[in-house]
Amino acid sequence: MNPAAQLFRHLPFPCPGCGSDEAPPGGRSFCPECRKKLRLFPEKMAVCPGCGGPLNSALAVCSQCLIEPERSWRSAAAAFPYSGFGRQLVRRFKFADCPELAGPLGVLMADAARFRRLTADVLVPVPLNWRRLWFRGYNQAALLAKIAGGELGLPVVSALRRVGRRPKQATLGRRERHFLRGLFRCPRPELIRGRRVMLVDDVFTTGATLGAVGKVLLEAGALEVTVLVAARTPAYSALDG
């Protein structure tokens, strides 16, 4: 690391979550109070491989994943529940023009990947429709993948393309969310063929989008797929009751 970058990492920055001066230097960490409010999933927690959250049953997957279709990924990891302060942060990141939140969120995701022992050769972000990308100005999944990949020492490749539009997932019923495969293509299969892929997105909702993308990656020749997200919706979280 060059001297200027080394100095930058030690400069004081306000907490990206609350603006306090209690955050560690470098601008890529939340202060202790924000980390507490995020309710990060514990390192030693038993994890459901289907959704990356608490394993709340004696079975191989949690009670919610038990009723879902078969997943296209081997295992999943999430940093915190998509509720309360965590939901506020993710929504700021996506909808309030706050791309700088990718730094601290991506670091937390890398921590979650290490805790859950996810392994991969490359990271692949879930792509946005070009209209949404133009309106927002950035793909939040791509920014998170860049930070998490840097922390994990793994390259990020843009192997996917979204070729269609659909209504927002919140407006769809459960069954309709599982008919998404035609929305994604892998125009550059050579980037992932024979490699272990870590699929990156911001939020795990039902897993339908991730499942559709995972199938496209496997059909394009990926050796296996794992999933890494910042947050997981409360419907899947035992911590939220």
C-alpha positions as CSV (number, residue, x, y, z in Angstrom):
1,M,0.0,0.0,0.0
2,N,1.4,3.4,-1.0
3,P,2.0,6.0,1.8
4,A,-0.9,8.2,0.9
5,A,-3.4,5.3,1.1
6,Q,-1.8,4.2,4.4
7,L,-2.3,7.7,5.8
8,F,-5.9,7.7,4.5
9,R,-6.7,4.5,6.4
10,H,-5.7,6.2,9.7
11,L,-7.6,9.5,9.3
12,P,-10.6,10.1,11.5
13,F,-14.0,9.9,9.8
14,P,-17.5,10.4,11.1
15,C,-19.5,7.2,11.5
16,P,-21.3,6.6,8.1
17,G,-24.3,5.4,10.0
18,C,-25.0,8.2,12.5
19,G,-22.3,10.8,11.9
20,S,-20.7,10.5,15.3
21,D,-17.0,10.7,15.8
22,E,-16.9,7.2,17.5
23,A,-16.1,5.2,14.4
24,P,-12.7,3.6,13.8
25,P,-10.4,5.5,11.3
26,G,-10.7,5.0,7.6
27,G,-14.4,5.7,7.0
28,R,-15.3,2.0,6.3
29,S,-16.6,1.0,9.7
30,F,-19.7,1.9,11.8
31,C,-19.4,3.1,15.4
32,P,-20.0,0.6,18.2
33,E,-23.5,2.0,18.8
34,C,-24.5,1.6,15.1
35,R,-23.1,-2.0,15.1
36,K,-25.2,-2.7,18.1
37,K,-28.3,-1.4,16.5
38,L,-27.6,-3.4,13.3
39,R,-28.0,-6.6,15.4
40,L,-25.2,-8.4,13.5
41,F,-25.7,-12.1,13.2
42,P,-23.3,-13.7,15.8
43,E,-20.1,-15.4,14.5
44,K,-20.8,-18.6,16.4
45,M,-24.5,-18.8,15.4
46,A,-25.8,-22.0,13.8
47,V,-26.6,-21.0,10.2
48,C,-29.2,-22.2,7.7
49,P,-27.4,-22.8,4.4
50,G,-30.6,-21.9,2.5
51,C,-30.8,-18.3,3.6
52,G,-27.8,-17.5,5.8
53,G,-29.7,-16.7,8.9
54,P,-30.3,-18.5,12.2
55,L,-31.0,-22.2,12.0
56,N,-34.2,-22.4,14.1
57,S,-34.9,-26.2,13.7
58,A,-33.2,-29.5,14.2
59,L,-33.3,-30.1,10.4
60,A,-30.7,-29.2,7.8
61,V,-32.4,-25.9,6.9
62,C,-34.6,-23.4,8.8
63,S,-38.4,-23.8,9.0
64,Q,-38.9,-21.1,6.4
65,C,-36.5,-22.6,3.8
66,L,-38.0,-26.0,4.4
67,I,-41.1,-24.9,2.5
68,E,-39.2,-23.1,-0.3
69,P,-38.2,-24.6,-3.7
70,E,-34.7,-26.2,-3.9
71,R,-32.0,-23.6,-3.8
72,S,-29.5,-23.3,-6.6
73,W,-26.6,-22.4,-4.2
74,R,-24.6,-24.5,-1.8
75,S,-24.7,-22.0,1.2
76,A,-25.5,-18.4,2.0
77,A,-24.4,-15.7,4.5
78,A,-25.9,-12.5,5.6
79,A,-24.5,-9.8,7.9
80,F,-27.7,-8.6,9.7
81,P,-31.5,-8.7,9.6
82,Y,-33.3,-6.4,7.2
83,S,-35.3,-4.6,9.9
84,G,-35.0,-1.5,12.1
85,F,-31.7,0.4,11.7
86,G,-30.4,-2.2,9.2
87,R,-33.3,-1.6,6.9
88,Q,-32.9,2.2,7.2
89,L,-29.2,1.9,6.2
90,V,-29.9,-0.3,3.2
91,R,-32.7,1.9,1.9
92,R,-30.4,5.0,2.3
93,F,-27.8,3.2,0.3
94,K,-30.2,2.2,-2.5
95,F,-32.6,5.1,-2.7
96,A,-31.0,8.2,-1.1
97,D,-27.9,8.5,-3.3
98,C,-25.5,7.2,-0.6
99,P,-23.1,5.0,-2.5
100,E,-20.5,5.6,0.2
101,L,-22.4,3.2,2.5
102,A,-21.0,0.4,0.3
103,G,-17.7,0.6,2.2
104,P,-18.9,-0.3,5.7
105,L,-21.7,-2.6,4.5
106,G,-19.2,-4.5,2.2
107,V,-16.8,-4.9,5.1
108,L,-19.5,-6.4,7.2
109,M,-20.4,-8.8,4.4
110,A,-16.8,-9.9,4.1
111,D,-16.8,-10.6,7.8
112,A,-20.0,-12.7,7.4
113,A,-18.4,-14.6,4.5
114,R,-15.4,-15.4,6.7
115,F,-17.5,-16.3,9.7
116,R,-19.6,-18.7,7.6
117,R,-16.5,-20.1,5.7
118,L,-17.9,-19.3,2.3
119,T,-15.4,-20.2,-0.4
120,A,-15.2,-18.9,-4.0
121,D,-12.9,-18.1,-6.8
122,V,-14.8,-15.0,-8.0
123,L,-17.6,-12.6,-6.9
124,V,-20.5,-11.9,-9.3
125,P,-23.0,-9.1,-8.5
126,V,-26.6,-9.4,-9.3
127,P,-27.2,-7.0,-12.3
128,L,-29.7,-4.2,-12.5
129,N,-32.0,-3.4,-15.3
130,W,-30.4,-0.6,-17.4
131,R,-33.3,1.8,-16.7
132,R,-32.9,1.4,-13.0
133,L,-29.2,1.6,-13.2
134,W,-29.5,4.9,-15.2
135,F,-32.0,6.3,-12.7
136,R,-30.0,5.3,-9.6
137,G,-26.5,6.0,-11.1
138,Y,-25.0,2.8,-9.6
139,N,-25.6,-0.9,-9.1
140,Q,-25.6,-1.3,-5.3
141,A,-24.7,-5.0,-5.6
142,A,-21.7,-4.2,-7.8
143,L,-20.4,-1.7,-5.2
144,L,-20.9,-4.2,-2.4
145,A,-19.1,-6.9,-4.4
146,K,-16.1,-4.6,-5.0
147,I,-15.7,-3.8,-1.3
148,A,-16.3,-7.4,-0.1
149,G,-14.0,-8.8,-2.9
150,G,-11.2,-6.4,-1.8
151,E,-11.6,-7.5,1.8
152,L,-11.6,-11.2,0.8
153,G,-8.9,-11.0,-1.8
154,L,-11.2,-12.2,-4.6
155,P,-11.8,-10.7,-8.1
156,V,-15.2,-9.4,-9.1
157,V,-16.4,-10.2,-12.6
158,S,-19.5,-8.9,-14.5
159,A,-20.6,-12.1,-16.1
160,L,-24.4,-11.4,-15.9
161,R,-26.9,-9.2,-17.7
162,R,-30.5,-8.5,-16.8
163,V,-32.5,-8.6,-20.1
164,G,-36.0,-7.9,-18.8
165,R,-38.1,-5.9,-16.4
166,R,-40.5,-7.0,-13.7
167,P,-42.6,-5.3,-11.1
168,K,-40.9,-4.7,-7.7
169,Q,-40.7,-7.9,-5.8
170,A,-42.8,-6.5,-3.0
171,T,-45.7,-6.2,-5.4
172,L,-45.5,-9.9,-6.4
173,G,-47.1,-12.9,-4.8
174,R,-44.8,-15.8,-3.6
175,R,-45.5,-18.0,-6.6
176,E,-45.0,-15.3,-9.2
177,R,-41.5,-14.5,-7.7
178,H,-40.2,-17.9,-8.8
179,F,-40.7,-17.2,-12.6
180,L,-37.7,-15.0,-13.0
181,R,-35.3,-17.1,-15.0
182,G,-35.9,-15.3,-18.3
183,L,-34.7,-12.0,-16.8
184,F,-31.0,-13.0,-16.7
185,R,-28.4,-14.1,-19.2
186,C,-24.7,-15.0,-18.9
187,P,-23.2,-13.5,-22.1
188,R,-19.6,-14.2,-20.9
189,P,-19.6,-17.7,-19.5
190,E,-15.8,-18.0,-19.8
191,L,-15.6,-15.7,-16.8
192,I,-17.2,-18.2,-14.5
193,R,-16.9,-21.6,-16.2
194,G,-15.3,-24.2,-13.9
195,R,-15.0,-21.6,-11.0
196,R,-16.7,-21.3,-7.7
197,V,-19.0,-18.2,-7.7
198,M,-20.0,-16.1,-4.8
199,L,-23.2,-14.3,-5.9
200,V,-23.6,-10.9,-4.2
201,D,-26.7,-8.8,-3.6
202,D,-27.9,-6.3,-1.0
203,V,-31.0,-8.0,0.5
204,F,-32.3,-11.6,0.7
205,T,-36.1,-11.4,0.4
206,T,-37.6,-14.7,-0.8
207,G,-34.4,-15.9,-2.6
208,A,-36.3,-16.0,-5.9
209,T,-34.0,-13.6,-7.7
210,L,-30.9,-15.2,-6.3
211,G,-32.2,-18.6,-7.2
212,A,-32.9,-17.6,-10.8
213,V,-29.5,-16.1,-11.2
214,G,-27.8,-19.1,-9.5
215,K,-29.4,-21.4,-12.0
216,V,-28.1,-19.3,-14.9
217,L,-24.6,-19.4,-13.5
218,L,-24.7,-23.2,-13.0
219,E,-26.0,-23.7,-16.6
220,A,-23.2,-21.4,-17.8
221,G,-20.6,-23.7,-16.3
222,A,-20.0,-22.4,-12.7
223,L,-18.7,-25.2,-10.5
224,E,-20.9,-24.1,-7.6
225,V,-22.7,-21.0,-6.3
226,T,-22.7,-19.5,-2.8
227,V,-24.7,-16.4,-1.8
228,L,-23.5,-13.3,0.1
229,V,-25.9,-10.5,1.1
230,A,-25.9,-7.5,3.5
231,A,-29.3,-8.2,5.0
232,R,-31.9,-10.8,5.2
233,T,-35.7,-10.0,5.6
234,P,-37.4,-10.4,8.9
235,A,-39.7,-13.1,7.6
236,Y,-36.6,-15.3,7.7
237,S,-35.1,-14.1,10.9
238,A,-35.6,-15.9,14.2
239,L,-34.1,-12.8,15.9
240,D,-37.2,-10.7,14.8
241,G,-39.7,-13.1,16.2
